[in-house]
Amino acid sequence: MSYAIIGFGEIGQTLAKAFARKGIEVSVATTRDPESFAAVAAAIGPGIIPKTLAEAVKADIIFMAVRFQSHPDVAKALPNWQGKIIVDVTNAYGVPDEELGGQPSARVVAQAFTGARLVKGFNHLVASVLVQDPAVHGGRRVLFLASDDDAAADEIGALAEQLGFAPIKLGGLSEGGLLVQAHGNIWGRLIFKDLVKFD
């Protein structure tokens, strides 16, 4: 299984650090030349591989860590995303509800990536919390996942566990997705909730 993070700002780098902590290789890409962020990637770890957008989207599982408004530009990188899992890490805070057409923001993202299986996740914690070791006081930091594709949610749940988190599936995008999305000037009820699960 191959992984890529599209977007290498604060959240993209935070995700890369989570992969580096567990020694899992991941490609990172932006619309810029990979050389422009190669030093930042190298500082995070040897398994953080800078690539062009065209190269990165060949991965099986792709984390969308760009501004919500930028996701259509990323979607143009491939005509068909069949067989790929997109993890929607975006937040649509400040995006008017009419722009979302009354839908959860993750469903809007899903529609842009023809053929992909979308999982909303890794977006409810601020970067300063997400970057910390998820092992907390003998428990594991909770990550919420929402998807209309149970098998895709299971795959991302297994990856979240590999990264040290405790995934909790919230159901489909119209139910669970609304709990972890921002839209207009409203934050979902589970956004910013830093919870720890004890087995």
PyMOL commands that set and color helices and strands:
alter all, ss='L'
color gray80, all
select helices_A, chain A and resi 10-21+34-44+53-56+68-75+97-100+105-112+127-130+150-162+176-179
alter helices_A, ss='H'
color red, helices_A
select strands_A, chain A and resi 3-6+26-29+48-50+61-64+85-88+92-93+117-121+135-136+139-147+166-169+182-184+186-187+196-197
alter strands_A, ss='S'
color yellow, strands_A
deselect
rebuild
show_as cartoon
